[in-house]
Amino acid sequence: MIPDRETIEGWQQWRLTRHAFVPAPRLTLAAYRKLSPRRRQIHDLHRIATHANLPMQETPMTRAVGKLMRSRLQTNSVKRKPTTRPGLMITGGGYQGKTETACEFAAAFEDTWLDMHAQINPAALPGTRDLHVPVAYVQTPVTAKPKSTCQAILDFFGADYKGMNLPQLTRAVRTSLRDHGNRVLLLDDITRLKMHRADDQDTLDLLRAFMSMHTTLVLIGVDIPGSGLLREGRHDPRTGQWVFPPSTAEGDDPATQTERRFDLVHLEPFRYDTAKGIVAWTEHLAGLQDGLRLFRAAPDMLTGGTMPEYLFRRTRGVVGLLERLIEEGCAEAIETGVETLTTDLLDGILINLGNDPRRDPEAGEIPDVPEPAPPRTAKRASRPHNTVFDDHGTSPAAGQ
């Protein structure tokens, strides 16, 4: 069963099993051929599952995100002052791993937090039995508005919100976060909130209200600075932070009416225009190749020759597109018996992202996918003219 991270039960199931997948064993082709037909079929299915569940690799970009996120979550979680916790925004293009990166570091924080407090909510009131939920993950609805965003948060906690208006929903969110001992609220695809809509002008007030709930607000979205969502904020180039005016949200303590701050971090794709970038890309390919289970894979299948440059051209350095291309290429290699990845095989793989109902193209969540190069027409070598039957005329000697 695939866990639904947008509920308490689903998030906990995913957190506890996120590293539990066991990849297919490494077999030689000779050992594979000795298996019965049924065992070979099972092993092939296991290999396909292995390629579809490759572990997330650390990259220079995710390392930077992780460093900032760990520091922010740890610092905010131990604050005792009734002040607003500074938030964090993770931005970048579609399929660049923003969600998985944020969820992985949030889950690691939760593991540590629960161990530190023996699985018990340290802020629980005597006699209460609310679940301890240090981390909540919520995906912003595709047709997002402040009201529906609050409802999505309450859905995570399983709270009843029937008949509530926006102020009541905001208070209900406050109550759920407080009673469950929440320390981190992940709001994914936040740029689905459209600031040009008249009824969405309360969005900034809603975000400011979230920031005063003594939980760390992590916003994840495509091109957050250019979305218009934070148009009332200003970017401080000295600190790299977005600064917001004081909140006027209902119920906010006047003592906490200070400037609200977000750290903005970009999760960028790989680059291939510097020596450092090429090395990082090649190392990533080497780590990716180590997880593959193809019988005729050379040690430098993804890193040798022109393959790194080819893979970069096909994916523009976007890790999600790279994994999709490799995953489907491996499936084709197994199906056809080629058992290796070549540029010719990958040229036949078209990455189609338009059939993912979880992503909103209008919010920039689906990137442009480079198409394979058109088939090259081999230039036919000119064949030498056969002169055996040519009439060269009468030789001078014969005419004498």
KEKE-3310 file (N, C-alpha, C; in steps of 0.2 Angstrom, whole numbers, plus 5000, padded with zeros to 4 digits):
npx = (5004:5003:5009:4999:5004:4998:4990:4989:4991:4996:5008:5015:5017:5024:5036:5041:5044:5052:5065:5065:5064:5070:5082:5084:5094:5111:5115:5124:5124:5125:5121:5108:5103:5102:5091:5074:5061:5050:5056:5065:5056:5051:5063:5065:5054:5057:5069:5064:5056:5066:5073:5063:5062:5074:5086:5086:5098:5111:5115:5125:5116:5105:5112:5115:5102:5098:5107:5103:5089:5090:5096:5087:5075:5079:5083:5072:5063:5067:5065:5059:5053:5038:5038:5037:5041:5054:5052:5054:5058:5057:5062:5061:5062:5050:5050:5062:5065:5061:5050:5053:5066:5063:5054:5061:5071:5063:5057:5068:5071:5060:5061:5072:5067:5057:5063:5071:5061:5055:5045:5034:5023:5030:5023:5010:4994:4989:4980:4975:4974:4978:4986:5004:5011:5024:5028:5019:5013:5006:4998:4995:4979:4974:4965:4967:4964:4964:4954:4952:4965:4967:4957:4963:4974:4968:4962:4973:4975:4963:4952:4936:4928:4916:4905:4913:4919:4932:4940:4936:4941:4955:4957:4954:4964:4975:4972:4973:4987:4993:4988:4992:5006:5014:5028:5033:5027:5024:5020:5016:5018:5014:5013:5002:4992:4984:4987:4981:4968:4953:4947:4958:4966:4968:4978:4991:4989:4985:4996:5005:4998:4999:5013:5014:5011:5019:5026:5037:5036:5036:5037:5034:5037:5036:5046:5044:5048:5044:5030:5021:5015:5022:5022:5020:5031:5048:5064:5079:5095:5106:5105:5099:5086:5068:5058:5044:5030:5022:5011:4993:4984:4969:4968:4981:4995:4999:5012:5020:5021:5031:5044:5042:5051:5058:5069:5075:5078:5086:5083:5092:5094:5107:5122:5132:5142:5154:5169:5168:5154:5152:5160:5152:5140:5144:5148:5135:5129:5136:5133:5120:5120:5126:5115:5108:5102:5107:5112:5122:5128:5141:5155:5157:5145:5135:5144:5154:5163:5153:5141:5138:5136:5126:5115:5114:5109:5097:5090:5092:5099:5090:5085:5074:5069:5080:5080:5067:5070:5080:5074:5064:5071:5079:5069:5065:5077:5077:5066:5068:5080:5092:5099:5108:5111:5111:5114:5107:5096:5091:5087:5075:5066:5053:5049:5035:5026:5013:5003:5001:4991:4993:5000:5001:5000:4999:5004:5017:5023:5026:5039:5047:5051:5066:5067:5072:5086:5083:5082:5098:5102:5111:5125:5127:5140:5150:5150:5163:5165:5161:5172:5173:5165:5166:5167:5181:5185:5195:5211:5227:5237:5230:5224:5233)
npy = (4994:5011:5024:5038:5054:5065:5063:5060:5047:5041:5049:5045:5031:5032:5039:5030:5019:5023:5020:5007:4999:4985:4982:4973:4958:4957:4948:4938:4936:4923:4916:4921:4915:4902:4901:4896:4898:4905:4910:4919:4928:4934:4939:4949:4957:4962:4969:4979:4986:4990:4999:5009:5014:5020:5026:5042:5053:5063:5079:5093:5104:5099:5097:5110:5114:5106:5108:5122:5119:5110:5117:5127:5121:5114:5125:5133:5124:5122:5134:5144:5156:5166:5170:5174:5161:5161:5157:5146:5145:5135:5134:5132:5124:5113:5095:5095:5089:5095:5093:5080:5081:5091:5084:5073:5078:5084:5072:5066:5075:5074:5060:5062:5071:5064:5053:5060:5064:5053:5048:5055:5069:5084:5095:5092:5093:5088:5073:5073:5066:5068:5064:5064:5074:5080:5084:5090:5087:5095:5096:5110:5113:5111:5120:5132:5142:5153:5148:5134:5130:5130:5120:5109:5108:5104:5093:5084:5082:5076:5083:5091:5102:5107:5119:5130:5147:5158:5165:5156:5144:5147:5148:5135:5128:5133:5128:5114:5112:5116:5107:5095:5096:5101:5105:5107:5113:5108:5116:5112:5115:5129:5140:5138:5146:5159:5176:5185:5184:5190:5185:5180:5189:5188:5180:5183:5187:5176:5168:5175:5173:5159:5159:5164:5153:5146:5136:5130:5136:5129:5133:5127:5128:5132:5143:5154:5168:5174:5172:5181:5179:5183:5197:5208:5208:5211:5209:5206:5209:5208:5199:5189:5186:5186:5199:5203:5214:5219:5207:5207:5198:5191:5188:5188:5190:5206:5208:5201:5207:5209:5210:5198:5185:5175:5163:5161:5148:5141:5127:5121:5115:5103:5109:5112:5119:5122:5116:5111:5109:5099:5089:5086:5082:5071:5063:5061:5054:5042:5038:5035:5025:5015:5009:5002:4987:4980:4967:4968:4980:4991:4996:5010:5014:5025:5036:5036:5041:5050:5050:5057:5070:5068:5064:5075:5084:5079:5080:5093:5093:5091:5082:5075:5072:5065:5054:5048:5046:5037:5026:5022:5019:5008:4999:4997:4991:4979:4973:4971:4964:4969:4974:4985:5002:5013:5027:5026:5018:5026:5036:5032:5034:5043:5056:5058:5070:5075:5068:5067:5069:5075:5086:5104:5111:5125:5131:5130:5118:5107:5104:5110:5097:5092:5086:5070:5069:5071:5056:5051:5052:5041:5044:5038:5028:5032:5020:5012:5013:4999:4994:4983:4979:4990:4999:5003:5007:5004:4998:5007:4998:4987:4993:4994)
npz = (5000:4995:5005:5010:5012:5016:5027:5044:5048:5036:5034:5045:5042:5030:5034:5043:5035:5025:5021:5019:5008:4999:4987:4972:4972:4966:4952:4942:4924:4920:4932:4932:4921:4925:4933:4936:4923:4930:4941:4935:4930:4941:4947:4937:4938:4951:4948:4940:4949:4958:4950:4949:4962:4966:4978:4986:4981:4989:4984:4979:4979:4987:4998:5003:5005:5015:5025:5029:5032:5043:5053:5055:5059:5070:5079:5080:5086:5099:5105:5118:5119:5117:5103:5085:5075:5063:5046:5031:5014:5000:4984:4966:4950:4942:4946:4952:4964:4976:4985:4989:4995:5005:5013:5017:5025:5035:5040:5046:5056:5063:5068:5076:5086:5091:5097:5106:5115:5120:5112:5117:5118:5123:5127:5130:5138:5154:5155:5142:5126:5113:5097:5095:5084:5077:5064:5050:5034:5020:5005:4994:4988:4971:4965:4973:4988:5002:5011:5007:5009:5022:5025:5020:5028:5040:5036:5036:5050:5052:5057:5061:5051:5046:5039:5044:5043:5036:5047:5057:5053:5053:5066:5070:5064:5071:5083:5081:5077:5089:5099:5094:5096:5086:5076:5064:5049:5033:5018:5003:4985:4986:4977:4970:4975:4970:4968:4960:4961:4967:4980:4986:4992:5005:5008:5012:5025:5030:5029:5038:5050:5051:5054:5067:5075:5083:5076:5064:5048:5032:5016:5000:4983:4965:4958:4968:4971:4959:4959:4964:4975:4987:4986:4994:5002:5005:4998:5006:5001:5008:5018:5012:5014:5015:5020:5030:5032:5049:5056:5054:5058:5064:5082:5084:5095:5101:5106:5098:5086:5075:5063:5050:5045:5031:5026:5010:4999:4985:4975:4964:4947:4941:4934:4918:4914:4920:4926:4939:4940:4930:4936:4948:4942:4935:4946:4952:4942:4943:4956:4953:4944:4952:4958:4948:4940:4928:4917:4907:4909:4908:4918:4917:4911:4912:4914:4905:4890:4879:4886:4899:4894:4885:4893:4901:4891:4888:4899:4905:4917:4927:4941:4943:4930:4925:4933:4928:4915:4915:4923:4914:4903:4908:4910:4897:4892:4899:4894:4881:4881:4879:4890:4894:4894:4881:4870:4859:4863:4873:4865:4860:4870:4876:4887:4895:4904:4905:4910:4924:4937:4949:4947:4943:4928:4926:4936:4935:4938:4930:4920:4904:4893:4886:4869:4861:4850:4833:4822:4815:4799:4790:4780:4764:4759:4744:4731:4723:4705:4694:4682:4674:4663:4655:4640:4633:4621:4605:4607:4603:4599:4594:4583:4573)
capx = (5000:5007:5006:4997:5008:4993:4986:4994:4993:5000:5014:5019:5019:5030:5042:5044:5046:5055:5071:5064:5064:5076:5083:5085:5101:5115:5116:5128:5120:5126:5117:5101:5100:5101:5085:5068:5057:5046:5061:5068:5051:5051:5069:5065:5050:5061:5074:5060:5054:5072:5074:5058:5063:5081:5086:5087:5105:5113:5118:5127:5110:5101:5116:5114:5095:5098:5110:5099:5083:5091:5098:5081:5070:5082:5083:5065:5059:5069:5064:5054:5050:5032:5039:5036:5047:5056:5050:5059:5055:5061:5059:5065:5058:5047:5054:5069:5066:5060:5046:5056:5071:5060:5051:5067:5075:5058:5056:5074:5070:5055:5065:5077:5063:5053:5068:5073:5056:5053:5038:5028:5022:5032:5018:5003:4991:4988:4973:4974:4976:4980:4992:5010:5013:5029:5028:5013:5014:5000:4999:4990:4974:4975:4961:4969:4962:4965:4949:4953:4971:4965:4954:4968:4978:4963:4961:4979:4974:4957:4948:4930:4928:4910:4902:4917:4921:4939:4942:4935:4946:4961:4958:4954:4971:4980:4971:4976:4994:4995:4986:4996:5013:5017:5034:5035:5021:5026:5015:5019:5015:5011:5012:4995:4988:4984:4986:4977:4960:4950:4946:4964:4970:4969:4983:4997:4987:4984:5003:5007:4994:5003:5020:5013:5008:5025:5028:5041:5032:5041:5034:5038:5034:5039:5047:5040:5048:5041:5023:5017:5013:5025:5023:5021:5037:5054:5070:5085:5100:5112:5104:5096:5080:5062:5055:5037:5027:5019:5004:4987:4979:4965:4970:4989:4997:5002:5019:5024:5020:5038:5045:5042:5057:5058:5075:5073:5083:5084:5085:5093:5097:5114:5125:5137:5146:5160:5173:5165:5148:5153:5162:5146:5135:5146:5147:5128:5127:5140:5129:5114:5122:5127:5108:5105:5103:5107:5117:5127:5130:5148:5157:5156:5139:5132:5149:5160:5162:5148:5135:5136:5134:5120:5110:5112:5105:5090:5086:5095:5102:5084:5086:5067:5069:5085:5077:5062:5073:5084:5069:5060:5077:5080:5063:5066:5083:5076:5061:5071:5086:5098:5102:5112:5109:5115:5111:5102:5091:5087:5083:5068:5062:5050:5047:5028:5024:5007:4998:5002:4985:4995:5004:4997:5004:4998:5009:5024:5025:5028:5044:5048:5056:5069:5065:5078:5088:5080:5087:5103:5102:5118:5127:5129:5147:5149:5153:5167:5162:5164:5174:5175:5162:5166:5170:5187:5187:5201:5218:5231:5241:5225:5222:5239)
capy = (5000:5017:5029:5045:5058:5070:5062:5058:5039:5040:5052:5041:5025:5034:5041:5024:5014:5027:5017:5000:4995:4981:4981:4966:4956:4957:4942:4938:4934:4916:4914:4922:4910:4895:4901:4893:4904:4908:4914:4924:4933:4937:4943:4954:4962:4965:4974:4985:4989:4993:5005:5013:5016:5022:5030:5049:5054:5069:5083:5099:5108:5096:5098:5117:5115:5102:5112:5127:5117:5107:5122:5131:5117:5113:5131:5135:5119:5123:5141:5145:5163:5167:5174:5171:5157:5162:5152:5144:5144:5131:5136:5129:5122:5107:5089:5096:5086:5100:5090:5074:5084:5094:5078:5068:5082:5085:5066:5065:5079:5070:5054:5064:5074:5059:5049:5064:5065:5046:5048:5059:5076:5087:5101:5089:5095:5082:5070:5074:5060:5070:5061:5069:5075:5085:5086:5089:5088:5097:5099:5115:5111:5114:5126:5134:5148:5153:5143:5127:5128:5128:5114:5104:5106:5101:5086:5080:5080:5073:5088:5092:5109:5108:5125:5136:5152:5158:5166:5150:5139:5149:5146:5128:5126:5135:5123:5107:5112:5117:5101:5089:5097:5102:5109:5109:5113:5109:5117:5110:5118:5135:5144:5137:5151:5165:5182:5190:5183:5195:5182:5177:5194:5187:5175:5185:5187:5169:5165:5178:5169:5153:5160:5165:5147:5143:5131:5132:5136:5128:5134:5123:5129:5133:5151:5158:5175:5177:5170:5186:5177:5187:5204:5213:5207:5214:5204:5209:5206:5208:5193:5184:5184:5190:5203:5205:5219:5216:5204:5210:5193:5191:5184:5188:5194:5212:5208:5198:5211:5211:5208:5191:5183:5169:5161:5158:5144:5138:5120:5122:5109:5103:5114:5108:5124:5123:5110:5109:5107:5093:5083:5085:5079:5064:5059:5059:5048:5036:5035:5032:5019:5010:5006:4999:4980:4977:4962:4970:4987:4992:5001:5017:5015:5032:5041:5036:5044:5056:5049:5062:5076:5066:5064:5082:5087:5076:5082:5099:5093:5091:5076:5071:5070:5060:5047:5046:5044:5031:5021:5020:5016:5002:4994:4995:4987:4972:4970:4969:4959:4973:4974:4990:5009:5017:5033:5024:5015:5031:5041:5030:5035:5050:5057:5062:5072:5078:5063:5067:5073:5078:5092:5109:5114:5132:5134:5129:5111:5102:5108:5108:5091:5092:5080:5067:5072:5067:5051:5054:5048:5039:5046:5032:5029:5031:5014:5013:5011:4993:4995:4977:4979:4996:4999:5008:5008:5000:5000:5009:4992:4983:4996:4994)
capz = (5000:4995:5010:5008:5016:5017:5033:5050:5047:5030:5035:5049:5038:5025:5038:5046:5030:5019:5019:5020:5001:4998:4980:4969:4972:4960:4949:4935:4918:4920:4937:4930:4916:4928:4937:4932:4920:4935:4946:4931:4929:4948:4947:4932:4942:4957:4945:4938:4956:4960:4946:4950:4969:4967:4984:4985:4982:4991:4979:4982:4980:4992:5004:5005:5008:5021:5031:5032:5035:5049:5058:5056:5063:5077:5083:5081:5090:5106:5107:5123:5119:5113:5097:5079:5072:5056:5041:5026:5008:4996:4978:4961:4945:4943:4945:4954:4970:4981:4990:4993:4999:5011:5017:5020:5031:5040:5043:5050:5062:5068:5071:5082:5091:5095:5101:5112:5120:5121:5108:5120:5117:5129:5128:5131:5144:5158:5154:5135:5122:5106:5094:5095:5077:5076:5057:5046:5027:5017:4998:4993:4983:4964:4965:4980:4991:5009:5015:5005:5011:5029:5026:5018:5034:5045:5034:5038:5057:5053:5061:5057:5049:5042:5041:5046:5039:5036:5054:5061:5050:5055:5073:5071:5062:5077:5089:5079:5078:5096:5103:5092:5097:5079:5076:5057:5044:5026:5014:4996:4980:4989:4972:4967:4978:4964:4971:4956:4962:4972:4986:4988:4995:5012:5008:5016:5032:5032:5030:5044:5055:5052:5057:5074:5079:5086:5072:5058:5042:5026:5010:4994:4977:4959:4957:4973:4971:4954:4959:4966:4982:4992:4983:4999:5006:5001:4998:5009:4998:5013:5022:5008:5017:5013:5026:5029:5037:5054:5054:5057:5058:5070:5087:5085:5101:5099:5108:5093:5080:5073:5056:5049:5040:5028:5022:5003:4996:4978:4974:4957:4943:4939:4928:4914:4910:4923:4928:4946:4939:4927:4941:4952:4938:4934:4952:4953:4938:4946:4961:4951:4941:4957:4960:4943:4940:4921:4916:4902:4911:4909:4924:4915:4907:4913:4915:4900:4883:4878:4890:4903:4890:4882:4898:4903:4886:4888:4905:4907:4924:4932:4944:4942:4923:4924:4935:4924:4909:4917:4925:4908:4899:4911:4908:4889:4891:4902:4890:4874:4882:4878:4897:4895:4892:4876:4868:4854:4866:4876:4860:4859:4876:4876:4894:4895:4910:4905:4913:4931:4939:4955:4946:4940:4923:4926:4942:4933:4941:4924:4916:4897:4893:4879:4865:4859:4844:4827:4820:4811:4793:4789:4774:4761:4756:4737:4729:4717:4699:4692:4675:4670:4657:4651:4633:4633:4614:4602:4609:4598:4596:4590:4577:4568)
cpx = (5004:5004:5004:4999:5003:4988:4991:4996:4997:5007:5018:5021:5025:5036:5045:5047:5050:5061:5071:5064:5071:5077:5085:5093:5105:5117:5120:5123:5120:5121:5110:5099:5099:5095:5079:5065:5053:5051:5064:5063:5051:5057:5068:5060:5053:5066:5070:5058:5060:5074:5069:5058:5070:5081:5088:5095:5106:5117:5121:5121:5106:5105:5115:5107:5095:5101:5106:5092:5084:5092:5091:5076:5073:5081:5076:5061:5061:5068:5058:5050:5043:5033:5038:5042:5048:5055:5056:5055:5059:5058:5064:5060:5055:5052:5061:5070:5065:5056:5050:5062:5068:5057:5056:5070:5070:5057:5062:5074:5065:5057:5068:5072:5059:5057:5070:5068:5052:5046:5033:5028:5024:5027:5011:5001:4989:4980:4971:4977:4977:4986:4998:5012:5018:5029:5021:5015:5007:5002:4993:4986:4976:4971:4962:4966:4963:4961:4951:4960:4971:4962:4958:4972:4974:4962:4967:4978:4967:4952:4941:4929:4921:4907:4906:4918:4929:4942:4942:4940:4953:4962:4958:4961:4976:4979:4974:4984:4997:4994:4990:5004:5017:5023:5036:5029:5024:5020:5018:5015:5011:5009:5005:4990:4989:4982:4982:4970:4958:4950:4952:4969:4971:4975:4989:4995:4987:4991:5006:5004:4998:5010:5020:5011:5013:5027:5032:5037:5037:5036:5038:5034:5039:5040:5043:5041:5045:5033:5019:5014:5015:5026:5023:5027:5043:5060:5076:5091:5106:5111:5102:5089:5074:5059:5048:5035:5024:5012:4999:4982:4975:4968:4978:4991:5001:5010:5023:5023:5027:5039:5045:5047:5056:5065:5072:5079:5081:5087:5086:5095:5104:5116:5131:5141:5152:5163:5170:5158:5148:5155:5156:5141:5137:5146:5140:5126:5130:5136:5123:5115:5123:5120:5105:5106:5102:5113:5123:5129:5138:5149:5155:5150:5136:5138:5154:5158:5157:5142:5133:5133:5127:5114:5108:5108:5098:5086:5088:5097:5096:5084:5079:5067:5074:5083:5072:5065:5077:5079:5066:5065:5078:5075:5063:5072:5081:5071:5064:5077:5092:5103:5108:5109:5113:5111:5106:5096:5087:5084:5076:5063:5059:5047:5040:5026:5017:5001:4998:4996:4987:4998:4999:5001:5004:5003:5016:5027:5027:5033:5044:5053:5059:5068:5072:5080:5085:5085:5092:5103:5110:5120:5130:5136:5146:5153:5157:5164:5166:5166:5175:5172:5161:5169:5175:5189:5193:5207:5222:5235:5236:5223:5227:5238)
cpy = (5006:5022:5036:5050:5064:5069:5060:5051:5038:5043:5048:5034:5027:5035:5034:5019:5017:5024:5010:4996:4991:4980:4974:4964:4956:4950:4943:4935:4926:4913:4915:4917:4903:4895:4898:4899:4908:4913:4920:4930:4937:4942:4949:4960:4966:4970:4980:4989:4993:4999:5011:5016:5017:5027:5037:5050:5062:5073:5089:5104:5105:5097:5105:5117:5111:5105:5118:5124:5113:5112:5126:5127:5116:5119:5133:5130:5119:5130:5141:5151:5163:5171:5170:5167:5159:5156:5151:5143:5140:5131:5133:5127:5115:5101:5090:5093:5090:5096:5084:5076:5087:5088:5074:5072:5083:5078:5064:5069:5076:5064:5057:5067:5069:5055:5054:5065:5059:5046:5051:5066:5080:5093:5099:5091:5088:5080:5070:5067:5061:5066:5067:5069:5081:5088:5085:5091:5089:5099:5104:5113:5114:5120:5130:5141:5147:5148:5136:5125:5126:5122:5108:5102:5103:5094:5081:5078:5076:5077:5089:5100:5111:5115:5131:5141:5153:5160:5159:5144:5140:5147:5139:5125:5127:5129:5116:5107:5112:5110:5095:5090:5098:5106:5111:5108:5114:5110:5117:5114:5125:5140:5143:5142:5157:5171:5187:5189:5187:5192:5179:5183:5193:5182:5177:5185:5180:5166:5168:5175:5163:5154:5162:5159:5143:5136:5133:5131:5135:5128:5131:5125:5131:5141:5155:5165:5178:5175:5176:5185:5181:5194:5209:5213:5210:5209:5208:5206:5205:5201:5187:5182:5189:5193:5205:5210:5216:5213:5208:5205:5193:5186:5184:5192:5200:5212:5205:5201:5213:5208:5201:5190:5176:5168:5158:5154:5141:5131:5120:5115:5109:5108:5110:5113:5126:5116:5107:5106:5100:5087:5081:5081:5072:5060:5057:5054:5042:5033:5032:5026:5013:5006:5002:4991:4978:4973:4964:4977:4987:4997:5008:5018:5022:5037:5041:5039:5050:5055:5054:5068:5075:5067:5071:5086:5085:5078:5089:5099:5092:5084:5071:5068:5065:5054:5044:5043:5037:5025:5018:5016:5009:4997:4992:4990:4980:4969:4968:4965:4963:4973:4979:4997:5012:5023:5031:5021:5021:5036:5038:5031:5042:5051:5061:5064:5075:5074:5062:5071:5077:5085:5097:5112:5122:5135:5132:5122:5106:5106:5106:5102:5092:5085:5077:5070:5068:5062:5054:5049:5047:5041:5040:5033:5028:5024:5015:5010:5004:4994:4989:4977:4985:4996:5005:5009:5003:5002:5002:5003:4988:4986:4996:4988)
cpz = (5000:5000:5007:5013:5019:5023:5038:5049:5041:5030:5039:5046:5033:5029:5041:5041:5024:5016:5019:5014:5001:4990:4978:4970:4966:4958:4943:4930:4918:4926:4936:4926:4919:4932:4932:4929:4925:4939:4942:4931:4936:4949:4943:4935:4947:4954:4943:4944:4958:4957:4947:4957:4970:4973:4982:4986:4985:4985:4982:4983:4986:4999:5007:5008:5015:5027:5034:5035:5042:5055:5060:5060:5070:5082:5085:5086:5097:5109:5113:5123:5115:5107:5091:5077:5065:5051:5036:5020:5003:4989:4972:4955:4946:4942:4948:4961:4976:4987:4993:4997:5006:5016:5020:5026:5037:5044:5048:5056:5066:5071:5077:5087:5095:5100:5108:5117:5121:5118:5112:5119:5123:5131:5129:5138:5148:5156:5146:5131:5115:5104:5094:5087:5076:5069:5053:5039:5023:5010:4997:4987:4976:4963:4972:4982:4998:5013:5013:5008:5019:5030:5024:5024:5039:5043:5036:5045:5058:5057:5057:5057:5046:5044:5044:5041:5040:5043:5058:5059:5053:5062:5074:5069:5068:5082:5087:5079:5085:5100:5101:5093:5091:5080:5069:5053:5037:5022:5007:4991:4982:4983:4968:4970:4973:4967:4967:4957:4968:4979:4989:4991:5002:5013:5013:5023:5034:5034:5037:5050:5057:5056:5064:5078:5082:5083:5066:5052:5036:5020:5004:4988:4971:4959:4962:4972:4965:4953:4960:4973:4987:4990:4988:5003:5002:5003:5001:5006:5003:5016:5018:5010:5014:5020:5025:5034:5043:5052:5058:5058:5065:5076:5088:5090:5098:5100:5102:5086:5077:5066:5055:5044:5038:5025:5015:5001:4990:4977:4966:4953:4943:4934:4925:4911:4914:4925:4935:4944:4935:4931:4945:4948:4936:4940:4953:4948:4940:4951:4959:4948:4946:4959:4954:4943:4932:4920:4912:4903:4912:4915:4923:4910:4907:4913:4910:4894:4883:4882:4895:4900:4887:4887:4900:4897:4886:4894:4908:4915:4929:4935:4942:4935:4922:4927:4931:4918:4910:4919:4918:4903:4901:4909:4901:4888:4894:4897:4883:4875:4881:4884:4898:4892:4887:4874:4862:4857:4869:4871:4859:4865:4876:4883:4893:4902:4911:4908:4920:4934:4946:4954:4942:4935:4924:4931:4941:4936:4936:4920:4909:4897:4886:4875:4863:4852:4838:4825:4815:4805:4790:4781:4770:4757:4748:4735:4723:4711:4696:4684:4671:4663:4653:4645:4633:4625:4611:4604:4603:4594:4592:4584:4571:4564)
residu = (MET:ILE:PRO:ASP:ARG:GLU:THR:ILE:GLU:GLY:TRP:GLN:GLN:TRP:ARG:LEU:THR:ARG:HIS:ALA:PHE:VAL:PRO:ALA:PRO:ARG:LEU:THR:LEU:ALA:ALA:TYR:ARG:LYS:LEU:SER:PRO:ARG:ARG:ARG:GLN:ILE:HIS:ASP:LEU:HIS:ARG:ILE:ALA:THR:HIS:ALA:ASN:LEU:PRO:MET:GLN:GLU:THR:PRO:MET:THR:ARG:ALA:VAL:GLY:LYS:LEU:MET:ARG:SER:ARG:LEU:GLN:THR:ASN:SER:VAL:LYS:ARG:LYS:PRO:THR:THR:ARG:PRO:GLY:LEU:MET:ILE:THR:GLY:GLY:GLY:TYR:GLN:GLY:LYS:THR:GLU:THR:ALA:CYS:GLU:PHE:ALA:ALA:ALA:PHE:GLU:ASP:THR:TRP:LEU:ASP:MET:HIS:ALA:GLN:ILE:ASN:PRO:ALA:ALA:LEU:PRO:GLY:THR:ARG:ASP:LEU:HIS:VAL:PRO:VAL:ALA:TYR:VAL:GLN:THR:PRO:VAL:THR:ALA:LYS:PRO:LYS:SER:THR:CYS:GLN:ALA:ILE:LEU:ASP:PHE:PHE:GLY:ALA:ASP:TYR:LYS:GLY:MET:ASN:LEU:PRO:GLN:LEU:THR:ARG:ALA:VAL:ARG:THR:SER:LEU:ARG:ASP:HIS:GLY:ASN:ARG:VAL:LEU:LEU:LEU:ASP:ASP:ILE:THR:ARG:LEU:LYS:MET:HIS:ARG:ALA:ASP:ASP:GLN:ASP:THR:LEU:ASP:LEU:LEU:ARG:ALA:PHE:MET:SER:MET:HIS:THR:THR:LEU:VAL:LEU:ILE:GLY:VAL:ASP:ILE:PRO:GLY:SER:GLY:LEU:LEU:ARG:GLU:GLY:ARG:HIS:ASP:PRO:ARG:THR:GLY:GLN:TRP:VAL:PHE:PRO:PRO:SER:THR:ALA:GLU:GLY:ASP:ASP:PRO:ALA:THR:GLN:THR:GLU:ARG:ARG:PHE:ASP:LEU:VAL:HIS:LEU:GLU:PRO:PHE:ARG:TYR:ASP:THR:ALA:LYS:GLY:ILE:VAL:ALA:TRP:THR:GLU:HIS:LEU:ALA:GLY:LEU:GLN:ASP:GLY:LEU:ARG:LEU:PHE:ARG:ALA:ALA:PRO:ASP:MET:LEU:THR:GLY:GLY:THR:MET:PRO:GLU:TYR:LEU:PHE:ARG:ARG:THR:ARG:GLY:VAL:VAL:GLY:LEU:LEU:GLU:ARG:LEU:ILE:GLU:GLU:GLY:CYS:ALA:GLU:ALA:ILE:GLU:THR:GLY:VAL:GLU:THR:LEU:THR:THR:ASP:LEU:LEU:ASP:GLY:ILE:LEU:ILE:ASN:LEU:GLY:ASN:ASP:PRO:ARG:ARG:ASP:PRO:GLU:ALA:GLY:GLU:ILE:PRO:ASP:VAL:PRO:GLU:PRO:ALA:PRO:PRO:ARG:THR:ALA:LYS:ARG:ALA:SER:ARG:PRO:HIS:ASN:THR:VAL:PHE:ASP:ASP:HIS:GLY:THR:SER:PRO:ALA:ALA:GLY:GLN)
# end
